[in-house]
Amino acid sequence: MFLSDPALGILMLVLFLIFLMLGFPIAFTLMALGVGFGYFTQGDSIFNLFVQRTYSVMANDVLISIPLFLFMGYVIERANILDRLFRSIQLAAGWIPGSLAVATLITCALFATATGIVGAVVTLMGLLAFPAMLRAGYDTKLASGVVCAGGCLGILIPPSVMLILYGATAGVSVVKLYAAAFFPGIALAGMYIAYVIIRAMINPSLAPKLPAEERNIPALTIIWALLTSFVPLVALIVTVLGCIILGLATPSEAAAIGAFGAVLLALAYRTFSFTKLKDSVFLTARASAMVCWLFVGSAVFSAVFALLGGQRLVEEFIMSLDLGPIGFLLLTQAIIFVLGWPLEWTEIIVIFLPIFLPLLDHFGIDPIFFGVLVALNLQTSFLSPPVAMAPFYLKGVAPKGVTIEQIFSGVMPFIYIVVFAMVLLYMFPGFALWLPNYLYGG
């Protein structure tokens, strides 16, 4: 049966989803489908396109910052800073209802800002904070939700790798994206903390107070603990983000500063070793290669999809719905939310977002604002079943007796908070846009 080019484009997209569900490697599936369908319809010219797209990815200045930020995160992760940080914040927050959960969320927010590696944060906090909360008598569901939701903040809070990928995909400034995402990220973390405190005040049995001997700590002890753990990490984060947002350095240069600062922190804490450095370099190379080939595969796939007319077919369908800007935003975010169930955020960013991005101009939607909405939405891709990587990360390190059903139940209130935050951002887009507009002009 003869198929038109647009129909072949849709068939290519459907086949990709089928192969994805069957467990084929994503990057090479994208490349194989792109080259295969491209050769069938375009002939030998597809190989020239493949080389051009690969070179354009390798020469993309924005993507240089990804391995540097990943290296910074892996060095900090292996420097055993997290346990010091958690302990100092726990001492300082001892008087707050649900203090262990609050300390966990603050630690997650800071550590996510320093690393941006969701799996690492959830796993480490699952080993450190989760057992501590269970020993203190915390409700298993509440403790699970706190660790999973807190660990996912690195998707939104700069220096987020997700925002770098979005910036490279959408062709927008990563610096402006960081400025736009900063306050929404802090606000989301604040909503999580407020929720925990309110739950603890309403039902203290969910998050019992710590024993008096753990709350009545001398002020000098608390100050010293903060000065030796909280302050150095915050200083590194502020230096990196400040250099980016204030225009003192490009994201790649700031990432290099962050990587060097992470090594200095590890040396200062006497946790630096050649073995840990080798592990950090290996993990950075592995993750960077995955991102690189995924981007190459996506570039080839998207180019062939557009050449076949699949992009135009999707655009015509959306235009035929006669939606306004709000309707378009609701539709795209609903699709991204549903895609977050079976797919990871990297696949959504590099494969499906390019389908929607060309329509932003038509609906008068700022791509910076759209990027922050997407980053908020993608929190759910790590939290909502059936894929829900964060709950599975936690289940892998949780004590015996903690079921995946309990963890899934615990993350649901935090998913509702994310949806509520998205509604607020819809209503008040200036909350995300005022800082980049103030710093760089509207």
Sequence and secondary structure as in RCSB ss.txt:
>XXXX:A:sequence
MFLSDPALGILMLVLFLIFLMLGFPIAFTLMALGVGFGYFTQGDSIFNLFVQRTYSVMANDVLISIPLFLFMGYV
IERANILDRLFRSIQLAAGWIPGSLAVATLITCALFATATGIVGAVVTLMGLLAFPAMLRAGYDTKLASGVVCAG
GCLGILIPPSVMLILYGATAGVSVVKLYAAAFFPGIALAGMYIAYVIIRAMINPSLAPKLPAEERNIPALTIIWA
LLTSFVPLVALIVTVLGCIILGLATPSEAAAIGAFGAVLLALAYRTFSFTKLKDSVFLTARASAMVCWLFVGSAV
FSAVFALLGGQRLVEEFIMSLDLGPIGFLLLTQAIIFVLGWPLEWTEIIVIFLPIFLPLLDHFGIDPIFFGVLVA
LNLQTSFLSPPVAMAPFYLKGVAPKGVTIEQIFSGVMPFIYIVVFAMVLLYMFPGFALWLPNYLYGG
>XXXX:A:secstr
    HHHHHHHHHHHHHHHHHTT  HHHHHHHHHHHHHHHHHTTHHHHHHHHHHHHHHT TGGGHHHHHHHHHHH
HHHTTHHHHHHHHHHHHTTTSTTHHHHHHHHHHHHHHHHH  HHHHHHHHHHHHHHHHHHTT  HHHHHHHHHHH
HGGGGTSSS HHHHHHHHHHT  HHHHHHHHHHHHHHHHHHHHHHHHHHHHH GGGS    HHHH   HHHHHHH
IIIIIHHHHHHHHHHHHHHHTTSS HHHHHHHHHHHHHHHHHHTT   HHHHHHHHHHHHHHHHHHHHHHHHHHH
HHHHHHHTTHHHHHHHHHHHTT  HHHHHHHHHHHHHHHTTTS HHHIIIIIHHHHGGGHHHHT  HHHHHHHHH
HHTHHHHHSTTT HHHHHHHHHS TT  HHHHHHHHHHHHHHHHHHHHHHHH THHHHHHHHHHH  
